[in-house]
Amino acid sequence: MPAILAPLLGGLKFVVVKLLLNSVLEVGKAMLLKIRWKVVLERFLTRAAVGALKWLKNLDSNGLTHEGLEVILEDLRSKRLPEAK
């Protein structure tokens, strides 16, 4: 009797695994589509700009004053951009 059930159980395992994988893929797609990519891009660009300004501030060869760079950074922070730390 178990020899007869073996192919059926193997097929059932395949169906269950396929259902679980499809469910995980659907959940992943739903999460990716729910994200506001405009916000993610804005935050990334803000962090990149702040990082570049801080790097520029530490260079001796730049033409900007340290105070000028601090004013730019403070302006970014005053616009309620939490990423501009």
URTA-V878918 format. One record per pair of residues at least 24 apart in sequence whose ideal C-beta (glycine too) atoms are under 10 Angstrom apart, sorted by sequence separation. I is the first residue (numbers start at 1). J is the second residue. D is the distance in Angstrom with one decimal. If there is no record, write none. Layout:
BEGIN
i=I j=J d=D
i=I j=J d=D
END
This chain:
BEGIN
i=49 j=73 d=9.4
i=50 j=76 d=6.6
i=49 j=76 d=7.4
i=50 j=77 d=9.0
i=46 j=76 d=6.9
i=50 j=81 d=8.6
i=53 j=84 d=9.3
i=49 j=81 d=9.6
i=46 j=79 d=9.3
i=50 j=83 d=7.1
i=47 j=81 d=9.4
i=49 j=83 d=9.4
i=50 j=84 d=5.1
i=46 j=81 d=5.2
i=48 j=83 d=9.6
i=49 j=84 d=8.1
i=50 j=85 d=7.3
i=46 j=82 d=9.0
i=47 j=83 d=4.9
i=46 j=83 d=4.5
i=47 j=84 d=8.0
i=43 j=81 d=8.1
i=45 j=83 d=9.1
i=46 j=84 d=5.7
i=47 j=85 d=8.9
i=42 j=81 d=8.4
i=43 j=82 d=8.5
i=44 j=83 d=8.4
i=46 j=85 d=9.9
i=43 j=83 d=5.0
i=42 j=83 d=8.6
i=43 j=84 d=9.8
END
